[in-house]
Amino acid sequence: MGIAQEIGSKIRYYRKKKGMTVDQLAAAICKSKSSVSKYESGQIVMDIESLYDIAQALDVRVTQLLYLPPSDYEGPLSGSVPAFFAGLSHFYMYYFDGRIKQINRCVLDVSREMKPGVFHAQMFMNVPDYQNYTQCENWYEGTLNHYDALSLLVLQNQNMEMDLYQVAISSPYMNAPMKWALAFGISSRPLMPTSTKVLLSKTIQEETPEFEKSLRFSKEDIRLMKLYNMLTVM
């Protein structure tokens, strides 16, 4: 799929998510229905002004419509980051959302090193399709920060700026295929602060009943919450 087709598919995704028809989007940006259809199919390449107009009409940022090429970042030199993240530029995060009784899938991309121990990061939350994971419910951008005993993702929701989402990963120097972490941020369904345990994985996981059960709070989790009067993930 070419760049024009990638951008067009994103326009179609966010248009449908907003509940707009092609006619309504065309009217909002003062273009013909035929032009908008060709934008979405990638038959014609739009100009910059039209891209900004479409983003405004769909209530998204322009960057959410841009094509994001697969990361060619191969990671820093071994030893300069914790073992779990060494050479890792793409990983997955899962948690169980009890409100909808489903597993929430997230994809995280880690790219350039901004300064020692701090990397640019993006998170795509509630991903329906791994192949087109940038077309997600919520998109976050921020940093992955590495410390001696902790790695910390600090991400801002690009659709809701008050949502400063953080994921704390303990013992990152201990390598493993998967690692438990604690995430906290602002929910929009309803609007309230939340925190939950999440699972980070280097590979896509098969969502079996056993896997779903592992994402739910266990009796031991509840026992520790009562003991410490706080939610902890080790």
C-alpha positions, 0 to 999 in steps of 0.5 A: 500500500502506497503513502496516498492509500495509507493516508486515505485509509486513515481518513476513512477510518476517522470519518466513520469513527466520527459518524460522518458520510462522504457527503458531510466531509466533502461539505465540511472541507468545501470539496466534491464528494468525488474528490473525497472518495478519491482521497480515501481510495488514494487515487489522488494526492491531496495538498497540505491545506486540504489535509489540515482541513480534513483533520479539523473536520474530523477533530483529529491532529494532522499527525494522526492522518500521516503515514508512519513507515515501519520503524527501522530503528534497531535499538541502542548498543547492548548495555545502554538500556535495560535488558528487556528493552535492548534492541526493542523498537516495537512491543505490545501491551495488554490489559483486561477492561472490565467495563466492556469485558474484553482484552484491550490491545496496545502497540508501542513504538520506540524510536530515536534516543532523545538524550541518554536513557530517554527515547521517543515513544508512541502508543496506539491503544485499543487496536482492532487490527495489528496490521493497521494498528495506527488506526486505533481508538486513542493515540499517545505520544511521549517518552520511554525513560530508563532508570536503574530499577525502573523504566517509565513510559510517560505519554500524552493522549493526543485526543485528550490532553489532560490524559497523561498516561504513565506505565511503570515497569519494575526490574527492567534489567531482568530480561523476559519475553513478558513483563508485568507493569502498572499503568495509570491515566484518565478514562473517558468512559466515564471521565475519571482517573484509573490504574490497572495492571498491564502486561508488556510483551515482545510478541503478539499473544494468543488471546486464550481464556487462560491469557484473559484470566491472567490479565484479571485481578487475582485473589493475590492481587486483591490480598495485596491491595488490602494489605498495602491499601494500594494497587501494586504490580511487581 
